[in-house]
Amino acid sequence: MSRSAIVSTIALAALTVATQAWSADCQSDLRAKLEPALRPEAINSDLLTQLQGLMAKPRELEDPQRGANCSRPVLDNAFYPGIPVKECSYQRLGLSGWVMLANPSAEVAAKWITAACSDAPDVKACSVRLTAQAWCASQLTFPVVGNLIQPDPLNPQQGVNTAFLHGVAIARPAWLPQKTPLPAATQKQRFSPLLVSASAYSGPVGAVSWPSGLSSPVYAQEDRARPPAAKAALAGSCDAIARRDGWLAISQAAYNQAWRNAKNPLFDIAAKALNNQTSTSAQSC
């Protein structure tokens, strides 16, 4: 791994830390709203109503009042057939961004959360906590490819350009400046070749977007190219810097399956961790 790739991946980890305080406040507020709204006898319908309310207002990268301009969704994306995919250009923290999104609808997200919490000792408590954690992590944003501008951990008012592909953070390409504005049209032109083929990118990967459906068991199951001994080694956790670009293909496949099966493996893992009061942040490489 090159020094620049290492620095880029370390920066991704720092950005994650920078958003934790905001996420904690968001989760606390949302849990307080969901607690009285979800009736144990009507969890499914009440959860759907709450998610529809959250999504009634455009998500940050799609909000025209914040300078976003999004295309109409299409259903014929080669990597995500049948899933609504749209392109958005937007402004955030002094920078311009372009991203292609395949965000889940309220109906899809409700099914994922309901399925994940169906076996929990306290279904309502699980649903409340999982919904708050998932929404506050990324507003259930799934970036197919593009730039998700993040706050600088040293100066939260300054944005940092961050590249994503198939729901996974990748090393920032040399043409994308870290903190200098770059026209959204230029970003679209430069990012688009990454969708020419599944092998268009080869390099380090970092943070995983919440709706991706990517988790260590999924990776171990789907990474059939590895021999059994290598798969067994996936049980140990590792830093983001050690993750492999094979996660991109797994993330793409897992997200497609999650839409079709109404069940998201990442949400299942998160629900179990919440019930066991363990961390969901560690991933296997």
Secondary structure, DSSP 4 states (H G I P E B T S, - for coil): --HHHHHHHHHHHHHHHHTHHHHHHHHHHHHHHHHHH--GGGHHHHHHHHHHHHHHSPPGGG-GGGT-EEPPPBS--SSSTTS-BEEEEEEETTEEEEEEE-PPPHHHHHHHHHHHHTTSSSHHHHHHHHHHHHHHHHTT--EEEEE--EEETTEEEEEE--EEETTEEEPPPTTS-SSS---HHHHHHHHGGGGS-TTS--S-EEEE-GGG---HHHHHHH-TTS-HHHHHGGGSEE-GGG--THHHHHHHHHHHHHHHHT--HHHHHHHHHHHHT--S--EE-
